[in-house]
Amino acid sequence: MADPSTYRPRPGEIPTEPGVYRFRDQHSRVIYVGKAISLRSRLSSYFQDISALHPRTRTMVQTGASVEWTVVRNEVEALQLEYAWIKEYDPRFNVKYRDDKSYPYLAVTMGEDFPRAQVMRGAKKPGTRYFGPYAHAWAIRETLDQLLRVFPVRTCSKGVFKRASQVGRPCLLGYIDKCSAPCVDRVSAQEHREIAEDFCDFMAGNTGRFVKDLEQRMRAASADLDFEAAARLRDDIVALQRALEKSAVVLPDATDADVFALADDELEVAFQVFHVRGGRVRGQRGWVSEKGAEEIADIVEHLLQQVYGGESPEAVPREVLVPVAPTGRGNLEEWLSELRGSRVQIRVPQRGDKKALLETVGRNAHQSLARHKVARSGDLTARSQALQELQEVLELDEAPLRVESFDISHVQGTDVVGSMVVFEDGLPRKSEYRRFIVREGTADDTAAMHEVLTRRFRHLLTAPHGAPEETTGGGDEASAGPTGQPVTPEGRPARFAYPPNLVVVDGGLPQVNAAAAALSEVGVNDVSVIGLAKRLEEIWVPGQDYPVILPRSSEGLYLLQRVRDEAHRFANTFHRQRRSKSMTVSRLDGIPGLGPARQKALLKAFGSVKRIEAASVEDLAGVSGIGPALAALVHERLTGEATTRAPSVNLATGEVLD
């Protein structure tokens, strides 16, 4: 642990204006982000008497190696910048108010030419309307199945849609009138978009007008003695009513609000939120997070900040109901109003239906915390025990808080790839995972492991430009930071900038020796290397003739197995992707001048290779990026028919030379 006095700024140089501050560790990694009305007052409180600080805050200050700050004009700007930095850096000591659970949403891809309704998880995409979240995916499918009768929006994948348009026949849903079949031009793109917009309006809570419209049309059809049409409309009304029955009415005044409640103890806090639209519960979610030294008002402020930051305007409701008024309530309302584009109120209900609903959400939060305590009561203890056990058995200077594991995957020397997975504090950190494409001609697993580790730790020491073969993207241009660690021009640590405490390779003594040799050649001498062999689960250490054997019930062995198996899974997944791609050969491959971009342009214009083959040279030349000479060459290669000699062309640019 560092002495905070070694990097404590002089009080006179800290401004008194509002701003946002960042603590960094010895590797220039941001470990905490905070905001303050007065930077001088807030930062001074971290260094006066650390023994009086909350244990979590004291550990953060002792882990830090430097502190920096940015002055802003007002508290709203500080709120926005704090959220942006927390999202960008994912600091270790900031309390996470979102867990890693992926809730399903009903999503409508309004950004596509033919919007599609489907179940979606994970990060939200621009141009897509989301409804939910739902507790179960089957609940979304049941709701969608009821509504497709009235709103026959497309639900098929791009592949199914494309095949249906090519053969001129819709899928089963098109035949049973649960899809308007825009793939075969039963409706135009504009008409299908209007259906999707009506579907979104219904899901957003504007339900009354649709039911009333169907009732009026049913009565009109009955008056005209068109009883078949009236019966179909009656069934449509029943379908809408069944869909509405699945969401209970909780607020009679058609309120749009998000209702938050929490339950906490000394260590953790559980949250629940009900998303109410049009007076009905349209979604529910909950999560449990660690609890720092914050008061409940501060927790509520940061909760709202992280829940709504980055959301689309329609995801922010008119009202936010909370159990305790958050710190900086006025600033939060102003910030949320900017996000929504209209007035947003944060209220603490005192009586009536909203107070009763808040109490219901609170009971859900208490039950969630109780279930979490029962299910994971031993998790933190087990992880701490595993790290301490590995430190003792492997004779490490400190507990291996960051473990990196590497594995190689291939089939008889083809499509050789490597993987790197990262565990921090005993938990996977998937944003730090990396994949490597090993160069062709590598003799065996040990040579491939040597190459992967050499490349990884060369990045650590020199931080060069990102290598193109790493499929996760190239690194940033970097230079040495104040602590000697590479940083980008914007001041962020470069890729691979954080050294591990322990490297785990999949294999026995040969793989371990190859890994140790790679680190030694690069000049890394302060990182421990071990190998975990699958057969007997023994641990191999470089330079030792006999392995370390841990009991099968050991928490340390269990952690190593998890790390090793995750690296194996990650490598195999990447290898299967590359092998599948290499086995997919198109007739367009190998035509000079026809690269992936131009192949994609041709397929988008014609729909299939068969249609490209049937097209004339003039039609091919009409595609953007395809010149006359290249069009003639494509036609000749696909049909085998020689065409009249076209003028010479530069295949890289499509420019006619003569």
N, C-alpha and C positions, 0 to 999 in steps of 0.2 A: 504494500500500500504506500502511496506517495504522501509526502507531507504537504498539506494544502498551502502552507506558508511559502513554499518554493515558487508558486505561481500566482500568489495573491496579488491582484492589481492594487496600485496605490489609490487610496480613497479619492484623492484630488483629481485623478484622471478618469474616473467613472462619471458619466453625465447624469444629471438629475432628471432628464426627459424620459418619457415613456419609450420602451423599446423591447427587443427580443434578444435573448442571450443564449449562447451555446457553450457547453462544457465539452472538451475533447480529451481523449486519453493519450497515452504516450505514442500511439500509432496514428494520431490525428483523426481518430474515429470519433464522430459526434456521439456522446453518450447521454446527453440530456439537453432538452430545449425548453425554455420557459419565457414568459413575458412578465413585464412589470410596469406599473404606472411610473415608478421612479427606479431607474436602473441602479443608482448608487445605493439606495436603501435596501433593495432586494439582494444585490450581490454581496454587500457587506455582511448581511445576515448569515451567509454561508461560511464565513471565515472567522467570525468572532470567537465562538466557543463551540467547536464541533462535537464535544461530548454531550451538549444539550440538544443536538439535532436528532431527528427520527433516525433509527438504524439504517433504513434504506437511503435516506439523504446523506447520512454520514459516510456510507460506503461509496456513494456516487462522488462525493467531494474528494475522498481519498483515492479513488480510481482515476480522477481527472488529472491532467497535466497542464491544461491551459484553459482560459475562458476568454470569449470574445463576445461582442455585442453589436447590435445595429439599432440606431436611433430612428424612430418613426414619428409621424406628426401627431397621431392620436391613438386611443386605445383600440379603435376598430381596425386600424391598419396593423397594430400589434397582434390582434386576434387572427387576422388573415395570414400574416407572415408566420406566426407560430404554427398554425395548422399546416401551411405549405412546407415548413422545415420538418415537422414531425413526419409528414407523409414521405418526404424525400429521404430523410436520413434514417428513419425507423430507430430512434435512440433506445438504447438498452434500458435506461432507467426511467423513461416516460411510461406511465401506466397505460397499458393497452386496453382501450374500451371496446375493442372488437376482437372476438376470438377467431379461431381458424375454421369455424363451422361454415359450410357453404349451404346457404338456404336457397331453395328453388323459387324462381319467380315465373309468372306468366308473362312472356315477352312478346311484343309485336314489332317486327323489324320494319319500322316505317321508313327507314333510310333506303330500302331496296325498291326497285321498280314495281315488284309485286310483293307487298308486305306479307310476312309469314308469322303465324301465331305458334308458339312453341314453349317448352319448358327450358329455362336457362338457369345456370348457376355461375358463380364466379364473378369476375369483374364486369361492371356494366359498360356497354358499348355505346358510343354516340349514335344518335339517330334511331334508337330503339326505345319504345315505351315499355315500362316495367310495372307490373301489378303484383302485389304481395308484400313481403315474402309469405310463403305458405309453409306449414309444418311438414307436409309430405307432398311428393310429386304426384301421387295418385289423386290427391285432392284437386290439383290443377287440371289433370286430365279429365276427371269427372265433370268439372265445371265447363271445360272447353267442349266436351262432347255434348253437353246440354245446349250450349250457345251456338254451336255450328249450324244447328237447324235454322236459327234465325239470322245469324251472321255467317254465311258460308265463306269465311276467309280461308286462304290457302294455309295448309299446315305441313305440306310435304317438303322434303329436302331439295336442294338444288339439283341433285342428280336425278331424282324422280321427276321433278318438274321439267328438266331438260329432255329426258327420254320421252315423256308424254307429248311434249311439243314436237319432237322429231317424228314419232309414229302417228300423231294425230288422234290419239285416244287418251281420255283422262284416266286417272286411277279410280279405285273403287269408291272413294269419297265423292268423286264427281258424279258417278252413276247413281248414288243414293242421296244426292242433293245436299250433302254436307260440305261441298266445296263448289264455288261458282265456276271452277275450271277455267281460269284465265290462260292456262297452258294451251288450250285448243280454241282460244278466242271466243268462248261463250259470252264473256264480258270483256270490255276493254280495260286497259290498265287504269284509266281514270275511274271507271265504275268499280273496279276491285278495290282501289284505294278508298273510295267513299264507303264501301262495306267495312274495310278495316278501321276507318275513322269512327264509324258508328259503333263498332265493337269496342274500341278504346273508350268512347264516351260512356257506354254502358258500364264497363269495368271501372271507370273513374267515379261512378256513383250517380250519373245522370240517367237513372233507370225509368223514371216515371213517364217521360215522353214516349218511350218505345212501347211500353205496355198500353198506354192510351191510344197510340197510333194503330197498334194491332187490333185493339178492341173496336175502334171506329171502322177499320177496314173489314173486320169480321161482320159487323152489323150491316155494312153497306152490301157486302156479298150476299148475306142472307136475304136482304130486302130485294136484291136482284134475282133471287132464287138460284144463285150459284152456290149450292150447298157444299159441293166438293171443295171450292176455294175457302168457304167459311170454315169447314172442318180442318183444313190445313192451318188456317190462321189460329183457330182455337188451340190446336196442338202446339203452335209456336208460343202462344201465351202461356200454356202450361209449362213449356220448357223454360221460359224466362222465370216463371214463378218458382220452379224447382231450383234454378240457379240462385235466386235471391234467398230461398230458404236456407241455403248453406251458410249464409252470412247473417248473423243475428243482428237485429236492430237494438242498438245500445243507447243512442241519443235521438230523441224524437224530432229534433229541429234540423235534421239533415246536415249536421255539423261535419266539417272536414278538420280532423285533428289527429295528432299523434300523442298518445298517452303514455308517459314514462313513469316507472316506479322502480324502486331499488330496495334491496335488503342487504345488510352488511354486518360483518363482525370485525374482529381486530385485524384480520389478515386479508380478507377478500370481500368483494362486493358483487352482488348479482343484480342484473338489470332485466327488465321486461318492458316491451313496448307493444301496444296495440295500435295498428294503423286504421283509423276510422275515416271512411269516406262516405259522404251522403248519409251519415248516421249509422252505417253498418261497419262491422269489423271486416276489413278487407285483407288484413295480414297481421301476423304476430311473430315476434322473434325474441330471443333472450340469449344472454351470455353471462359468463362469470369472469371477472378480472381480479388481478392482484390489487391490493389497496396500499397506498403510500401514506404519507403524513397529511394528506389533504383533508380539508373539512368537506362536509356533504355538499355545501354550496359550490365549492371549487370542483368537486367531482361532477356535479350536474353540468357546470359550465363546459368542462372539457368533454363530457359525454356528448352534449349537443354539438359542440365544435367538430368532433370527429365523425358523428353520425351524418351530419348534413354537409360537411365539407366535400366538395367534388360531386355532389348530387345534381341531377337535372332540376330545372325550376319547378316542374310539376310534382317532384317528389317532396317539396317543402310545403307543408299544409298552412292553412290560415291561422291555426291555433296549435300551440304546443303546451300540453298540460304536464306539469311536473310536481313532485311532492314538496320540493323546497325551491325557493327562488334562487336562481344561479347568481354567482358573483358576476358583476358587470352585466346585469340583465338588460339595461338599455342598449349597451353596445352589441349584445347578442341579437336583440330584436332588429337593430339597424342592419347588422350583417345578414341576418336571415331574410330581411325584407329586400335587400339588394339581390340575394340569390333568387328569390321567388319572383321579384318584379312587382310586388304589391305588399301591402302591410301584413306583417306577421306579429302575433301577440304570444308572449310567454306568460302563462297564468298558473297560479296555484289555486285550484278550485276549493271552495270553502263549504259548499252545500249543493244539494240537488243531484241530478243524474250524473253530472261530471265528477262530483266527489265520490259517488257510489262506484262509478267505473274505475276511478283511480284506486279505490280500495280493492277492487277485484284484481286489477293488474298487480297491486302490491302483494296480494296473497299468492299469485303466480310466481312473483319474484322470491318470496320466502320459501316456497316449495322447491324452486329451482336451486336455491342455495343449499337447502337440506340434501337434495339428491346429489348435488356436486360433492358435498362433504363426504357422503357415504361412498360414492364411486371413486373418488380420487384422494381420499384422506392420506394414503401412503405414498402418493406419487412423488411429491417434493422430497420427502425423506429418503425414498429409494434412490432418486437421482443424486442427491447429496452423498449418500452412502456409496454409490457406484463410483463417483468421481474421486472420493477420498480413498477408496479401495485401490483404484488404478494408480493413484499417486504413490501409495505405499508399496504396492507390488512391483511397479516399474521403476521405483526409486526416482521419481520426478521431483524437481524443485518446488513445483506448485501443482495444484489440481488442474487437469486438462480441461479447462473451460471451453476451449475450441478444439474440436477433433475433426480432422479431414481424412476421408477414406477414398482410396483409389482402386479402380478395377478395370480390367481389359476384357473386351468381348469381340469375338470374331468366329468365322467358320472356315477352318483349314487355311488360315492366313489371309482370307479375303475380307474386305470391308472392316478393317481393324479400327476399333474405336476405344476410347478411354473415358472414364467418368470420374468426377470428383464431387463428393457430397460433404456437407458441413453440418456438424452438430455443435450447438452452443448451449452450455449449461444443461447438457444431456438431452436437448430437444433438436429436431431437424430445423435448419434454417434454409428453406428451399430457394430463397432469392439469391443465395450464394453458390448454388449448384453450378457446375460447369461441365461441358462436354468437349472432347477432343477427337479430332480425326487424325489417326496415326498415319504417317506417310507410308506409301506402298513399298514393299520390299523388306519390311521389318521382319526379322528372322523368327522371333518367338515372343512369348509373353514377357519374359524378363527384359528384352530389348524394348518392347512397347512400353512397359512400365517405366523404364529408364527415360524414354523420350518424354512421356507425359509429365513425369515429375520434374524433369529438367525444364520443360517449358513453363510449368506452373511456378517454380521457384525463381526462374529467371525474371518472370514478371514481378515477383515480390521485390527483388533487389534493384532491377533497372527500370521497371514499368515502361517498356517500349510501347510503340503503337500496337493496337490490337492485331493479332494475327488473323488473316482471313479464314483459316480453316476452323476456327472455333465457332461453332454454330450458334452460340449465345450472343454473338456480336463482338466486334472489335473493342479493344480497350481505348481509353481516352488518352490523348496526348498528355504527358505528365512530366513533372519536374520534381525536385526534392523539396519537401516541406520543411518547416522549422524544426521538426523532430527527426529529420532524416528520412521519413517515409515519403513515398511519391504521392503527389497530389496533382489534380487537374488544374488548368488555368483558372477555373472558377473557385478553387479552394477545396474541392471535394477529393477525398482519397480515391486514387485510381483503382481499377479492377485488380484483384489479387493482392491488395495492399496490406491485408491483415495476416500476420503469421499465425500458424496453428501452434498449439502446445504439444500436439501429438498427431503423427501421421500413421494411419492404419492401411496396410495393403492386404489384398486378398491373396493368401498363399503362404508357403513355408519359407525356409531359409534362403533359397535362391532368389525369390521375389524380394525378400527383406534386404538382402545384400545388394541387389540391383537398385533398390530405392535409396539405401544408405550411400551407395556410390554416386548416384545422381545428385543428392544433396551436397555431398562433399565436393564434387566437381564444380557445382555452382558457387560454393562458398558459404553454404548454410550449415552451421555447426551447432546451433542452439535449439534444434527441433528434434524431438525424440521420434524414432521410427520403430514400428513393430509390425509383425505379420500374424494374421489369424488364419490358421489352416482349417479346412472344413472337416477333415476326417475325424480327428479327435478333439477339435476345438482347442488346440494348444497355441500358446502365444510364443512367437519366435522373436528374439532380440538380436540385432547385429552383433557379431563377434562372440556369440555364445553357442556352444555345441549342443546344448540341451534346452528344450523349451520350458516356459513357465506354465504350469498346470493350475488352473483355478477350479474350485468346486463347481459342479453343475448348477448349484443353487446360488452362485455368486452374482450379486447385482452388477459388479464390474464386468463380468463375462457377458451377462445379458446385454449390457450397453454396447460392448464391442460387437456382439452378434448383430444387434440392430443396425449399427453403423455399417458393418460389412455387407449385410444383406441389402441395405438400401443402396449402397454403391453398386452391387451386383444387379439389382433391379433397374437402376437408372442406366447402366451401361447396356444391358440387354435390350431395353426399350429403344435406345438410340440406335443400336445395331440393327434391330428389326426394321426400323424406319428406313435406314440407309439401304438395307438389303432389298426391301420392297421397292424402293425407288429405283435401284439399279436394275431390277428385274423387269421393270415396266419400260418397254421399248416402243416408241412410236414410229410410224412410217415417215414422220417428218424429221426424225433425228438423222443426222448425217448429211443433210442437204446444206451445202456451203452457203453461208450468209444467213441461214435461217436459225437464229438463236432462240432461246426461250421466250423473249419478249415478242418476237415476230410470230412464233408458233401460237402464242396465246392470242395475238391479234387475229390471226386467221381462224382459230377455233371459235373465238367470240363472234366473228362475222358470219361464219358458215355453220357452226354448231357441231360438226363432226368431221373426221378425216374423209369419210365417204363423200360428204357434200363438197369438200375442198377438191377431191378428185374429179367430181362431176362438173366443177365450175370451169368457165372459160378463162383464158389468159387475161382478157380484159377485166373480168370480174375479180380475179385475183389481184391484178394491178390496182384496182380501186380501193383496196384495203390500205389503211394508213401504214406507212413504213415499208410497203412492198412495191418496188419499182417494176418497170416493164421487163427488164432482164431477169430479175429474181422470180417474177411471176412465171415467165417462160420456163425457167429452170425447175421450179416446183411442179409445174404441169407436166413437164417431160419426165421427171423422176417418179411421179405418182401414176402416170398413165402409160409410160413407156413410149409415147408418141413424140417424135421429134417435131418441134415447131420451127417456123421460119426464124432464121437466126436473128436474134434481137441485138440491139446495140450493146457494147460492152458496158459494164456497170461496176461501180465500187460497191462490193457486197456489204461493207461495213456501214456505209452511209446511204446506199440506194441511188447515188448520183450517177447519171448517164455520162459515160466518158467519150463515146463516139456515136 
